[in-house]
């Protein structure tokens, strides 16, 4: 390990409880807007009078801010003190949210959301990197995603009430306060990857091709998520549900998503990763077929609940695969950038194909992305299984 200056020796154990708790909290702050994006988009349409297309592009603007930051961190993560990055990122998120209160036109509002996205991207990238470098990535990714979803479930449930009492601006103020709470936790974040003490037990260094396929899978998978998540609230209201019914359905689906992440956390790699990932991606794809047209609220609840459970069970396993095929942890910089690019591309694709009173093209796009993700992840999975058996 490199020699640190005398005033910089307070190294944090990346596997300690406090470090993991801090990493999980910043990992909730990072996507704190995206995780409730369907409701946020609904708020833009109803309270700011944006069109569905304009709201979709605003969502994409924030995701592009996130994506650009995660790409930059590919080159900066190993050179810059992680705590300093997080302090600056939190300041950007708070500032961007407060600036969002000043504008109701699409252009300036989008610029403010890009600022939020730039800060959020750093938190997401470093949160995933820290969790990925722990010695139990399946478990820790599962818990991280579970807390993200519990946050989302609670907030989605109360969004109609928040909108009624304080409007969209009240929600934006909440985002700023929620982010500011993270400042005291930064001291528990490792300064660099060198604070890692122990590798995951099944960690190997796979061939370049398999690492590329795994990162490509992350991009495609989250493009599919970005496509469907942007309009999921509007799909529900168009399908026959009231605003509150759809909010309740999404709340239930978030709790089911948390259950899916908890399943991944509890099972870990006990039964391998191939079967959970195949089942999870199938569980993402199939519910989309039930969301066409006027489906009714009962079908909507079942479909989005199944989708959220499967998506969030699959998510930790995909990242655990990355942890197991690259002992250095470098792959996470590329994977998180790919994830954020996918989440940025997804809403833009959805906004470009959505038609008035029809979400058929949106649903078809998401299904195609999930199917392609399955084909991309299978070769790295089988290669890892073969190499570990040969040990």
Helices and strands as residue ranges (DSSP letters): G 6-8, H 17-30, G 34-36, H 37-47, H 52-76, H 82-100, H 106-132, H 137-180, G 181-188, G 193-195, H 208-230, H 232-238, H 243-267, H 274-286, G 287-290, H 297-325, H 331-353, H 360-389
